[in-house]
Amino acid sequence: MKRGHSWLAALLITTAGAFSIPALAQDESPDALLKRLSTEVMATIKADPAIQAGEVNRIVALVDSQIMPNVNFTRMTASVVGRHWRQATPEQQKQLQDEFKTLLVRTYAGALGEVKDQTVTFKPMRSKPEDTEVVVRSEVRGKGDPIQLDYRMEKTAGGWKIYDINVLGVWLVETYRTQFAQEINAKGIDGLIASLVQRNKSNMAKTR
């Protein structure tokens, strides 16, 4: 698995089974939740030839039905857009979320084909019971060196949600914030949306 492409595969591994036991998800600690789901979902991905082949429509359906409920994607997108988020209209915010999600899914879909013999190990939590935001640290082990994978999570009324991911010391939000800021400064919010639409069309053509 390419290191830069590992975050979405690991996110799928650790969160895609959340709807199978929703009653437990709200009560579990964030690391216990991710540990349990990683075991269940690794088996699911390995058993699905379409996902392993990088079939985008199958992956998009998986993300929509099982991944997004476990991610505060509004917060993730707002953090990526930065101070410009509040200036965007509700329609622009929805477009940004939709196109950003599509960008992530289509960019990293091929990484799922690499999920074969990987295992996920979690490091001891350093948090207090009253904490509402935590970092869960883990490693993805397989062929080659271990891949550092950390999650920023927040406690909500619906359970713990992921809002940022760190792969090998690089946080996803920070990476895209720099890219998006350049687009917004040059072309504004609509220019960023147009750029994302074009990138997604290009990625779609490549995956056909």
Contacts in CASP RR format, 6 or more apart in sequence:
PFRMAT RR
TARGET T0000
AUTHOR 0000-0000-0000
METHOD contacts of the structure
MODEL  1
MKRGHSWLAALLITTAGAFSIPALAQDESPDALLKRLSTEVMATIKADPA
IQAGEVNRIVALVDSQIMPNVNFTRMTASVVGRHWRQATPEQQKQLQDEF
KTLLVRTYAGALGEVKDQTVTFKPMRSKPEDTEVVVRSEVRGKGDPIQLD
YRMEKTAGGWKIYDINVLGVWLVETYRTQFAQEINAKGIDGLIASLVQRN
KSNMAKTR
1 9 0 8 1.000
1 111 0 8 1.000
1 114 0 8 1.000
1 115 0 8 1.000
1 118 0 8 1.000
1 140 0 8 1.000
1 147 0 8 1.000
2 111 0 8 1.000
2 114 0 8 1.000
3 147 0 8 1.000
3 167 0 8 1.000
3 168 0 8 1.000
4 167 0 8 1.000
4 168 0 8 1.000
5 107 0 8 1.000
5 108 0 8 1.000
5 110 0 8 1.000
5 111 0 8 1.000
5 114 0 8 1.000
6 111 0 8 1.000
6 140 0 8 1.000
6 147 0 8 1.000
6 149 0 8 1.000
6 167 0 8 1.000
7 108 0 8 1.000
7 149 0 8 1.000
7 165 0 8 1.000
7 167 0 8 1.000
7 172 0 8 1.000
8 104 0 8 1.000
8 105 0 8 1.000
8 107 0 8 1.000
8 108 0 8 1.000
8 109 0 8 1.000
8 111 0 8 1.000
8 112 0 8 1.000
9 108 0 8 1.000
9 111 0 8 1.000
9 112 0 8 1.000
9 113 0 8 1.000
9 114 0 8 1.000
9 115 0 8 1.000
10 120 0 8 1.000
10 138 0 8 1.000
10 140 0 8 1.000
10 147 0 8 1.000
10 149 0 8 1.000
10 165 0 8 1.000
10 167 0 8 1.000
11 67 0 8 1.000
11 71 0 8 1.000
11 162 0 8 1.000
11 165 0 8 1.000
12 41 0 8 1.000
12 45 0 8 1.000
12 59 0 8 1.000
12 62 0 8 1.000
12 63 0 8 1.000
12 67 0 8 1.000
12 112 0 8 1.000
12 115 0 8 1.000
13 37 0 8 1.000
13 38 0 8 1.000
13 41 0 8 1.000
13 42 0 8 1.000
13 45 0 8 1.000
13 115 0 8 1.000
13 118 0 8 1.000
13 120 0 8 1.000
14 34 0 8 1.000
14 37 0 8 1.000
14 38 0 8 1.000
14 41 0 8 1.000
14 120 0 8 1.000
14 138 0 8 1.000
14 151 0 8 1.000
15 34 0 8 1.000
15 37 0 8 1.000
15 41 0 8 1.000
15 66 0 8 1.000
15 67 0 8 1.000
15 70 0 8 1.000
15 71 0 8 1.000
15 162 0 8 1.000
16 37 0 8 1.000
16 41 0 8 1.000
16 44 0 8 1.000
16 45 0 8 1.000
16 62 0 8 1.000
16 66 0 8 1.000
16 67 0 8 1.000
17 37 0 8 1.000
17 40 0 8 1.000
17 41 0 8 1.000
17 44 0 8 1.000
17 66 0 8 1.000
18 25 0 8 1.000
18 33 0 8 1.000
18 37 0 8 1.000
18 66 0 8 1.000
18 69 0 8 1.000
18 70 0 8 1.000
19 65 0 8 1.000
19 66 0 8 1.000
19 69 0 8 1.000
20 40 0 8 1.000
25 33 0 8 1.000
25 158 0 8 1.000
25 159 0 8 1.000
25 160 0 8 1.000
26 158 0 8 1.000
26 159 0 8 1.000
28 36 0 8 1.000
28 160 0 8 1.000
29 125 0 8 1.000
29 160 0 8 1.000
30 125 0 8 1.000
30 134 0 8 1.000
30 136 0 8 1.000
30 151 0 8 1.000
30 153 0 8 1.000
30 155 0 8 1.000
30 160 0 8 1.000
31 122 0 8 1.000
31 125 0 8 1.000
31 136 0 8 1.000
33 160 0 8 1.000
34 122 0 8 1.000
34 136 0 8 1.000
34 138 0 8 1.000
34 151 0 8 1.000
35 120 0 8 1.000
35 122 0 8 1.000
38 120 0 8 1.000
42 115 0 8 1.000
42 118 0 8 1.000
42 119 0 8 1.000
42 120 0 8 1.000
45 51 0 8 1.000
45 52 0 8 1.000
45 112 0 8 1.000
45 115 0 8 1.000
46 52 0 8 1.000
46 115 0 8 1.000
46 116 0 8 1.000
48 58 0 8 1.000
50 58 0 8 1.000
51 58 0 8 1.000
51 59 0 8 1.000
51 62 0 8 1.000
51 112 0 8 1.000
51 113 0 8 1.000
52 112 0 8 1.000
52 113 0 8 1.000
52 115 0 8 1.000
52 116 0 8 1.000
53 113 0 8 1.000
54 109 0 8 1.000
54 110 0 8 1.000
54 112 0 8 1.000
54 113 0 8 1.000
54 207 0 8 1.000
55 109 0 8 1.000
56 105 0 8 1.000
56 106 0 8 1.000
56 109 0 8 1.000
56 204 0 8 1.000
56 207 0 8 1.000
59 105 0 8 1.000
59 109 0 8 1.000
59 112 0 8 1.000
60 102 0 8 1.000
60 105 0 8 1.000
63 101 0 8 1.000
63 105 0 8 1.000
68 101 0 8 1.000
70 161 0 8 1.000
70 162 0 8 1.000
71 161 0 8 1.000
71 162 0 8 1.000
71 163 0 8 1.000
72 154 0 8 1.000
72 156 0 8 1.000
72 161 0 8 1.000
72 162 0 8 1.000
72 163 0 8 1.000
73 97 0 8 1.000
73 101 0 8 1.000
74 93 0 8 1.000
74 97 0 8 1.000
75 154 0 8 1.000
75 163 0 8 1.000
76 163 0 8 1.000
76 164 0 8 1.000
76 172 0 8 1.000
76 173 0 8 1.000
77 85 0 8 1.000
77 93 0 8 1.000
77 96 0 8 1.000
77 97 0 8 1.000
77 100 0 8 1.000
78 85 0 8 1.000
78 93 0 8 1.000
79 163 0 8 1.000
79 164 0 8 1.000
79 173 0 8 1.000
79 177 0 8 1.000
80 100 0 8 1.000
80 173 0 8 1.000
80 176 0 8 1.000
80 177 0 8 1.000
80 180 0 8 1.000
81 88 0 8 1.000
81 96 0 8 1.000
81 177 0 8 1.000
81 180 0 8 1.000
81 184 0 8 1.000
81 192 0 8 1.000
82 177 0 8 1.000
82 180 0 8 1.000
82 181 0 8 1.000
84 181 0 8 1.000
84 184 0 8 1.000
84 188 0 8 1.000
84 189 0 8 1.000
85 93 0 8 1.000
85 96 0 8 1.000
87 189 0 8 1.000
88 96 0 8 1.000
88 189 0 8 1.000
92 189 0 8 1.000
92 190 0 8 1.000
92 193 0 8 1.000
95 193 0 8 1.000
96 189 0 8 1.000
96 192 0 8 1.000
96 193 0 8 1.000
96 196 0 8 1.000
99 193 0 8 1.000
99 196 0 8 1.000
99 197 0 8 1.000
99 200 0 8 1.000
100 176 0 8 1.000
100 196 0 8 1.000
102 196 0 8 1.000
102 200 0 8 1.000
103 196 0 8 1.000
103 199 0 8 1.000
103 200 0 8 1.000
103 203 0 8 1.000
106 200 0 8 1.000
106 203 0 8 1.000
106 204 0 8 1.000
106 207 0 8 1.000
107 203 0 8 1.000
109 207 0 8 1.000
117 142 0 8 1.000
117 143 0 8 1.000
118 140 0 8 1.000
118 141 0 8 1.000
118 142 0 8 1.000
119 140 0 8 1.000
119 141 0 8 1.000
119 142 0 8 1.000
120 138 0 8 1.000
120 139 0 8 1.000
120 140 0 8 1.000
120 141 0 8 1.000
120 149 0 8 1.000
121 138 0 8 1.000
121 139 0 8 1.000
121 141 0 8 1.000
122 136 0 8 1.000
122 137 0 8 1.000
122 138 0 8 1.000
123 137 0 8 1.000
123 138 0 8 1.000
123 139 0 8 1.000
125 134 0 8 1.000
125 136 0 8 1.000
127 134 0 8 1.000
131 155 0 8 1.000
132 154 0 8 1.000
132 155 0 8 1.000
133 152 0 8 1.000
133 153 0 8 1.000
133 154 0 8 1.000
133 155 0 8 1.000
134 152 0 8 1.000
134 153 0 8 1.000
135 150 0 8 1.000
135 151 0 8 1.000
135 152 0 8 1.000
135 153 0 8 1.000
136 150 0 8 1.000
136 151 0 8 1.000
136 153 0 8 1.000
137 148 0 8 1.000
137 149 0 8 1.000
137 150 0 8 1.000
138 149 0 8 1.000
138 150 0 8 1.000
138 151 0 8 1.000
139 146 0 8 1.000
139 147 0 8 1.000
139 148 0 8 1.000
139 149 0 8 1.000
140 146 0 8 1.000
140 147 0 8 1.000
140 149 0 8 1.000
141 147 0 8 1.000
147 167 0 8 1.000
147 168 0 8 1.000
148 166 0 8 1.000
148 167 0 8 1.000
148 168 0 8 1.000
148 169 0 8 1.000
149 165 0 8 1.000
149 166 0 8 1.000
149 167 0 8 1.000
150 165 0 8 1.000
150 166 0 8 1.000
150 169 0 8 1.000
151 162 0 8 1.000
151 164 0 8 1.000
151 165 0 8 1.000
151 166 0 8 1.000
152 162 0 8 1.000
152 163 0 8 1.000
152 164 0 8 1.000
152 165 0 8 1.000
152 166 0 8 1.000
152 171 0 8 1.000
153 160 0 8 1.000
153 161 0 8 1.000
153 162 0 8 1.000
153 163 0 8 1.000
154 160 0 8 1.000
154 161 0 8 1.000
154 163 0 8 1.000
163 173 0 8 1.000
164 171 0 8 1.000
164 172 0 8 1.000
164 173 0 8 1.000
165 171 0 8 1.000
165 172 0 8 1.000
166 172 0 8 1.000
180 192 0 8 1.000
183 191 0 8 1.000
183 192 0 8 1.000
183 195 0 8 1.000
184 191 0 8 1.000
184 192 0 8 1.000
187 194 0 8 1.000
187 195 0 8 1.000
END
